[in-house]
């Protein structure tokens, strides 16, 4: 079986070559060594507004705000894996990245089942675990398996490039990329032999009825 697997990597930092990019580049090299195509896109310094819950995407098939989110949607659909990386702000992800992910996941209606997701976080010191949990929720509501590593997917650094000194953090990223590669290849083989899991008709309830 010829596998032409692709990973879309979103950098939620406003800095193109900051500490978050160190983590992504560490992963990118492992992907390339394993024949996985990658594309890193800087999101954190773009002008991306939040969702206004207008519902227009159900009519148009894309977000009503025609910005980077609509450019990312076909790339996401084509990809076998998605890596989302963010610096930590107040124990949370970059607000621009969150606005992007809210609209990207909500307005793109293709089946995301079994696309592999991985979140990566970077901080000076604390807040990594909370941000890591926040980002993983986009995957777990979408039927996407979440790739893990030897430790929570975090790397540390304050000044630009400082995370290059975080040996454990960089190793965590390499391990994450290898595990993600294994998952994507295994899922591709499974889909070829078994197809995707059977889906039931969606049951949607509210707390008041």
Secondary structure per residue as TSV (DSSP state, phi and psi in degrees):
chain	resnum	aa	ss	phi	psi
A	1	X	-	360.0	128.0
A	2	X	-	-89.0	116.6
A	3	X	-	-104.7	118.1
A	4	X	-	-110.6	78.2
A	5	X	-	-88.7	147.6
A	6	X	E	-132.0	144.6
A	7	X	E	-125.1	128.0
A	8	X	E	-96.2	128.9
A	9	X	E	-121.4	119.7
A	10	X	E	-104.8	122.2
A	11	X	E	-96.5	108.8
A	12	X	-	-84.1	4.9
A	13	X	S	-81.6	146.7
A	14	X	S	-74.8	-9.7
A	15	X	-	-104.4	121.9
A	16	X	T	-63.2	-34.4
A	17	X	T	-123.6	39.7
A	18	X	S	-86.6	-163.3
A	19	X	H	-69.0	-31.3
A	20	X	H	-63.7	-36.8
A	21	X	H	-67.5	-26.8
A	22	X	H	-60.8	-43.6
A	23	X	H	-64.0	-44.6
A	24	X	H	-66.0	-39.6
A	25	X	H	-67.2	-33.5
A	26	X	H	-63.2	-42.7
A	27	X	H	-68.6	-42.3
A	28	X	H	-57.0	-40.6
A	29	X	H	-64.4	-41.0
A	30	X	H	-63.8	-43.5
A	31	X	H	-58.8	-46.0
A	32	X	H	-63.2	-39.5
A	33	X	H	-62.9	-24.1
A	34	X	T	-104.1	14.9
A	35	X	T	75.6	20.1
A	36	X	-	-95.0	128.2
A	37	X	E	-75.9	140.1
A	38	X	E	-131.3	154.3
A	39	X	E	-142.9	120.6
A	40	X	E	-100.2	127.0
A	41	X	E	-123.0	127.4
A	42	X	E	-80.1	121.2
A	43	X	-	-110.3	-34.3
A	44	X	T	-63.6	-17.1
A	45	X	T	-109.1	13.1
A	46	X	S	-92.4	160.5
A	47	X	-	-89.1	92.8
A	48	X	-	-125.3	118.1
A	49	X	-	-89.6	166.7
A	50	X	-	-80.7	169.7
A	51	X	-	-70.4	140.3
A	52	X	-	-109.6	11.1
A	53	X	-	54.5	41.0
A	54	X	-	-81.9	-20.5
A	55	X	-	77.9	4.6
A	56	X	T	-62.3	-28.9
A	57	X	H	-63.8	-24.5
A	58	X	H	-74.6	-20.0
A	59	X	H	-94.5	-41.6
A	60	X	H	-92.0	-19.5
A	61	X	S	79.3	7.4
A	62	X	S	-156.6	167.9
A	63	X	-	-68.5	144.4
A	64	X	S	-65.5	-25.8
A	65	X	S	-90.5	110.1
A	66	X	-	-87.6	77.1
A	67	X	S	-125.4	-152.6
A	68	X	H	-57.5	-30.5
A	69	X	H	-57.3	-44.7
A	70	X	H	-69.5	-25.1
A	71	X	H	-74.3	-33.9
A	72	X	H	-75.9	-30.5
A	73	X	H	-53.7	-51.2
A	74	X	H	-66.5	-29.6
A	75	X	H	-67.9	-40.9
A	76	X	H	-64.1	-43.1
A	77	X	H	-62.2	-37.5
A	78	X	H	-76.5	-24.3
A	79	X	-	-77.3	152.3
A	80	X	S	-93.8	-17.9
A	81	X	E	-147.2	153.4
A	82	X	E	-131.1	124.7
A	83	X	E	-109.6	126.6
A	84	X	E	-118.4	120.6
A	85	X	E	-122.2	141.5
A	86	X	E	-148.6	145.7
A	87	X	E	-73.4	163.1
A	88	X	E	-97.9	124.0
A	89	X	E	-121.5	115.4
A	90	X	T	51.4	47.6
A	91	X	T	57.9	33.5
A	92	X	E	-148.3	168.1
A	93	X	E	-79.2	163.8
A	94	X	-	-54.6	129.1
A	95	X	H	-60.4	-33.4
A	96	X	H	-64.2	-41.7
A	97	X	H	-64.3	-42.7
A	98	X	H	-62.9	-41.8
A	99	X	H	-60.1	-41.3
A	100	X	H	-63.5	-47.9
A	101	X	H	-67.6	-39.7
A	102	X	H	-55.4	-49.8
A	103	X	H	-74.7	-36.9
A	104	X	H	-63.2	-47.7
A	105	X	H	-72.4	-34.7
A	106	X	H	-78.8	-38.7
A	107	X	H	-86.8	-17.8
A	108	X	-	-92.4	118.8
A	109	X	-	-103.5	11.1
A	110	X	S	-73.2	158.6
A	111	X	-	-74.1	120.2
A	112	X	-	-96.1	2.9
A	113	X	T	-54.5	127.5
A	114	X	T	71.7	9.5
A	115	X	-	-74.3	135.8
A	116	X	E	-87.0	130.4
A	117	X	E	-111.3	148.9
A	118	X	E	-147.8	133.9
A	119	X	E	-109.6	146.5
A	120	X	E	-133.1	134.8
A	121	X	E	-130.2	149.9
A	122	X	E	-134.0	131.9
A	123	X	E	-144.9	160.0
A	124	X	S	-66.3	-44.6
A	125	X	S	-146.4	-70.3
A	126	X	S	-114.8	173.9
A	127	X	-	94.6	-2.5
A	128	X	H	-64.5	-45.8
A	129	X	H	-63.3	-40.9
A	130	X	H	-64.8	-40.9
A	131	X	H	-69.4	-40.1
A	132	X	H	-57.6	-46.9
A	133	X	H	-63.4	-41.5
A	134	X	H	-59.1	-46.7
A	135	X	H	-70.7	-35.3
A	136	X	H	-64.5	-23.0
A	137	X	H	-65.9	-26.2
A	138	X	H	-64.5	-35.6
A	139	X	H	-75.3	-44.7
A	140	X	H	-74.2	-14.0
A	141	X	T	-91.6	-3.1
A	142	X	T	-118.1	11.0
A	143	X	T	72.8	23.0
A	144	X	-	-101.1	121.7
A	145	X	-	-61.3	142.5
A	146	X	B	-103.7	123.4
A	147	X	-	-78.5	139.7
A	148	X	-	-119.2	174.1
A	149	X	-	-130.9	-155.7
A	150	X	S	-85.9	-9.4
A	151	X	S	-155.5	168.5
A	152	X	-	-57.3	143.9
A	153	X	S	-74.3	74.2
A	154	X	E	-133.4	153.5
A	155	X	E	-139.5	152.0
A	156	X	E	-122.0	144.7
A	157	X	-	173.6	149.3
A	158	X	S	-110.8	-63.0
A	159	X	S	-74.7	150.9
A	160	X	T	-51.8	127.9
A	161	X	T	85.7	-7.6
A	162	X	G	-63.5	-28.0
A	163	X	G	-68.3	-12.1
A	164	X	G	-60.1	-22.8
A	165	X	G	-85.2	-9.3
A	166	X	-	-85.7	85.5
A	167	X	H	-59.5	-41.8
A	168	X	H	-68.7	-40.2
A	169	X	H	-61.9	-43.1
A	170	X	H	-67.2	-38.0
A	171	X	H	-65.3	-38.2
A	172	X	H	-58.5	-39.7
A	173	X	H	-68.2	-40.8
A	174	X	H	-65.3	-42.2
A	175	X	H	-64.0	-40.9
A	176	X	H	-59.3	-44.9
A	177	X	H	-64.7	-39.1
A	178	X	H	-66.3	-42.6
A	179	X	H	-65.6	-39.2
A	180	X	H	-65.5	-40.8
A	181	X	H	-59.6	-45.8
A	182	X	H	-60.8	-44.2
A	183	X	H	-62.8	-45.6
A	184	X	H	-63.8	-42.3
A	185	X	H	-66.9	-40.7
A	186	X	H	-66.0	-41.3
A	187	X	H	-65.9	-39.2
A	188	X	H	-60.6	-42.5
A	189	X	H	-66.4	-40.8
A	190	X	H	-64.8	-40.5
A	191	X	H	-64.3	-37.1
A	192	X	H	-65.8	-37.8
A	193	X	H	-90.2	-38.5
A	194	X	H	-115.7	-17.5
A	195	X	-	78.3	-176.0
A	196	X	S	-81.3	158.0
A	197	X	-	-58.1	147.2
A	198	X	-	-63.6	140.8
A	199	X	-	-110.7	136.7
A	200	X	-	-86.7	160.0
A	201	X	-	-64.7	133.9
A	202	X	-	-64.9	131.2
A	203	X	-	-104.5	118.3
A	204	X	-	-119.3	118.8
A	205	X	-	-122.8	160.4
A	206	X	-	-115.0	162.5
A	207	X	T	-69.3	-18.9
A	208	X	T	-96.6	-3.5
A	209	X	-	-160.1	360.0
